[in-house]
Structures are given as structure tokens and as C-alpha cells.
Amino acid sequence: MSKAEKQSSSVSVAITGSGGAGVITAGNMLLKAAAKAGWYGLFTRSSGPQIRGGEAAAMIRLSTDPVAAPGDVFDILIAIDWHNIERFAIELPLSKDSIVIADPFAGDVPIVIAESGAQIVEIPLKDLSKKIKKGRQNMVALGVVQTLIGLDEAVVDQVMVHVLAKRGEEALTASREAVAAGNAAISEAGASITPLGAPSEGAGRWMISGNEAAGLGALRGGVRFVAAYPITPATEVLEWMARNLGKVGGSLVQAEDELASINMIIGASYGGTPSLTATSGPGLALMSESLGLAVASEVPVVVVDVMRGGPSTGIPTKSEQSDLNIALFGLHGDAPHLVIAPNSVGDCVFSTQWAVSLAEATQTPTIVLSDQLLGQSKAIIDPPADLAFVSKRLTSDEIGEGFQRYATSSTGVSSMSIPGTAGGQYTADGLEHDEKGLPSSQVKDHAAQLEKRSAKLDTYEFGDHWAEIEGDGSLAIICWGSTTATVREALAALSSKGQDYRLISPRLLAPAQPKAMAAALEGVERVLCLEMSHSAQFYHYLKGYFDISCPVQPHYRPGPLPFRVEELCDVITEWSGS
């Protein structure tokens, strides 16, 4: 069978350029067109630490099957310019079968391109766009990709009409001409790749980012108040909520800083309204004292932490799983709380909905640990199940004399009165208190309330949602969050070669579930722990909080470079001795 007759199950495309080149716009339009055509896809992006402008890369993987992990190499790289291409070198793996498309240039080919052995095809992107009134290079690039992957021209045109409608007919005409110029230029150049297989049937698929999915999950869970303070890469959660909260009768307020936002949602929740804010590592650090207040006063709130590289300001635009320790241990004193980690773009819907439900049911602050790779990636997915669970907090409408807001019980959950309820007045602050809420420094009150707050989580039945568990091999891979998709695909590839493994991806990180983990590891002889942090935070958490009797080996590195499927296949094969 000739190369032209073969079909690929997936194809990966990167479009790079400096500020204003429009590579993210082109990437979004390509993903929209793929969705309309019937393919699945994942769109990730990378940029420098600048607020505006600077280098950027749109990275799109399209597939005939559901896909949640980046590809191993890029089949197509379109460099709208070579400016700062070296900054993306390690994030843009190429092979000898890759095609690199760029303007004709003088001098040496960038070394990262030359070393890959990729085919370089010179196309005058800049000159072609200049010949068109208001023509843009990113639309020429879109036309090049359309032809190379065999995307239907009519579908691309539909997307242009939809996206550019507000810019007027002149902008639409210019884009159509630029796309056509790209079609013609790559056809004339004679370059080709193994085409992507035919699209599959599947009406009603979603194109959604992890941040948007988290917002949707929050609404499904019952959140009706959001306090917003923007921070990369979490801002899109708040932007999505701002557009959609009003549709369900909710409200959003932009706060002046992270301290204000966390205290606003504590106040709103104290008033009876399920509430949320979103932030990243630096913001979570600022919120820690107030989260302790929410623990002590037993006011449920949800904080979505979309992790980025740290410490301090770190790398705002790149992903890392290094907020695990602060999420688990960053509150002072004995402060039991919930930490939930979604493991895919689609799972951000369920995990955030579940987080809101758990917070309300246990009257406990909850942190949702997403990251930049999940939050800012867009994926074409089948709609996740609409699970109709919304837990309501225990409240009292009829209160007699001697109301005890913090009464101890076997479950630790006590009835909460909403402000304005006759006889339901109580003090809710950070001081230790007795059962009525009156401040107390007595040993017996402190011990009783510590036990009460712990019992809420120790006795709660979390069920099977605590983790995703797949396979039954005697060798287990334990990972969490955004690494899960790549691990899952790697294990599927190894399984096709007759190698059987078990995948365990905990969704509930706090409180730890040692009994559930022991059951999940029954029959396992060895464990490999995979994560994206410099200090193996997840590995040390497993070793410290779970009684894992078999050997556990860590494999870890910091962001921003994500794991690749082929890389993990090699790591797992070497570890297992297969």
C-alpha cells in the first residue's frame, strides 16, 4: 500500500509565531472545523511569560478516535516566523517524517529543525498574505493545513463565516482568499503527509476547555455566587461563569484581590448560597488563612486551583503538578478539608460538580486541583454524563431555644441556620468554640470540635468516584490529574502488544483513602508512580499516607514539558522488564 493510500488515526499540527501573528486564532478555527467534520481533537497552547504579545504556539492533535493526550511528534509545523522558535524547541518534537513549512529565509536553518531531519517546505506566507487586502498569514497557514490533512473546504468556510461574522464582509473575504492561497501554495509545492482517516459519525460532540468544563460542573453542582480575581491560567473559569451564572439566577463579583475573593465566597456561603472562586498557586497561598476560617466555622466553599509552574510567580503560562503539597498541607493547625483532582478535560465537569456536592454535604472547604494543561486545553469530546446529584447542606428552618450550631454527632455534620432564621443566631469565626459557637479555650471544647471536623470526612462514604481504576494486571501505574490521559494511552498501546497493567488515578486526594487504595492494589506486585513535579510530591504523599506493601518506584519531572505516550511506553517497559 502506498503512503497516499494509508490513513493515519491521528495527526498533530503546530503553528508558531510571534505576538499578533494570530496562531491561537488559527488553532481554534482548525479545531472547530475538525469538530464539524466529525473528528476528535485536543488543542493545547504555549506562550512565554509576557502579558501581551511575544511568542506563541498552537498545538493541535486531531484523531478519528477520542484523544486526550498530546501526540509524540508533530507531523506538521508551520512557522509563521522563526522569531524565538528556539524557546519552543523542546515542546515541538519532530521526526524525519515531519513537514516544516516556513517563509524562504537566508542563513542557517534553526538547529532544532535541522537535527530532526524534517522536510522543510518553503512557502512565502508573508508575501501571499500581502497580496490580499487585509490578508493574514495565519489564514494562509490554515489553508495549508486544510489541504495537508484533507479537511473539507466547505467545513472550513463555515467556521470562517461563524468566527469572522462580527468583523464584517471585508475580513471574511480576505480570510477566504488567504485560505485559498494556502491551498494552492501547498498543492503546488507537492508536499504531503499520511492523511487522517475518515471522520466518524457523532452528532452532538462538545468542544470545550477544562476551565469551561469546571465552570459547567460548578453550575451543575449548584454554585450560584462567584467572586472573581483574574490570574493565569485560571481566568477562563471566571470568564465563563460571568457569561453563564446569570442564566441560572446566580451572580459574579470581581474582587480587588485574592484575599477579597475568598472572603466574599465565605460570606456568600454563610448566607446560604453555594459559592466558588478560581485561582492559581500564588492566589491559593494568599487564600490559605481564610480557608482555615472556613474549616473552623464549617462554611462550605470551593476553590478551583489551575496549577502553573512555581514557586512564586514561576511560569504563569505553563503547566505543572506542583501545588499538591500546598493544597494538601497548606492550612495551619489541624484543618481537614477536601482536595479533588480531575483527570481529563471532560472530567473537569464531573469532578467540579462532585466537589461542590461534597463541600455542601460535609460543610467543608474544597480545593479542585486542575492545571494549565487541562484548564487551557480545548478538546472535542463526547458529552459527559449529566449526573443528577446535588447535595444540599443540612439546615434548620425551625429552631428552638439553645440552638447548637456546632453540636457533635456521629457524622460530625451539624445543622446550619441561614441568617434571618428566628432563633438561629450564632458566631461563626476563626476562634475555637463550644457547640453553640461561643469562643472557648477549654481543652474539652477544642478536642471535641477537632474530632467533629475530622469525623465529617472520616465517616463520609465517597464511593467509587474516589479514583479511576482500569485493568487488573499485577503491575500498577498510579498517577493523577493531567498525566492520566497520557498514561492511559500508553497502557493501551502496551496492551495491544500483550502487556497487561493496572491504572489507578485517584480523584479524591484528601482525605486520603488508604483502605480503598489497598483494595485497588490487591494482587499488585509492583507500583510505578508518575507525576509532573520536581520533588516527587505525589510519590511522597503515597508513601506517607498509604500502606502500600509492594515496592513503589517514582518517575517524575517538573513542567512545563508534558509526558509523551512513546516516552511513557519506554519508561513503563524498562521498569516492568518487559
PyMOL commands that set and color helices and strands:
alter all, ss='L'
color gray80, all
select helices_A, chain A and resi 23-37+85-91+111-116+125-130+137-149+153-167+169-189+210-221+235-248+258-270+281-297+324-329+347-362+372-375+443-458+463-466+483-495+514-520+537-545+565-576
alter helices_A, ss='H'
color red, helices_A
select strands_A, chain A and resi 10-17+40-47+56-63+76-79+99-102+119-122+206-209+225-228+251-254+275-279+302-307+338-340+366-371+378-381+467-470+475-478+502-506+508-510+526-531+552-556
alter strands_A, ss='S'
color yellow, strands_A
deselect
rebuild
show_as cartoon
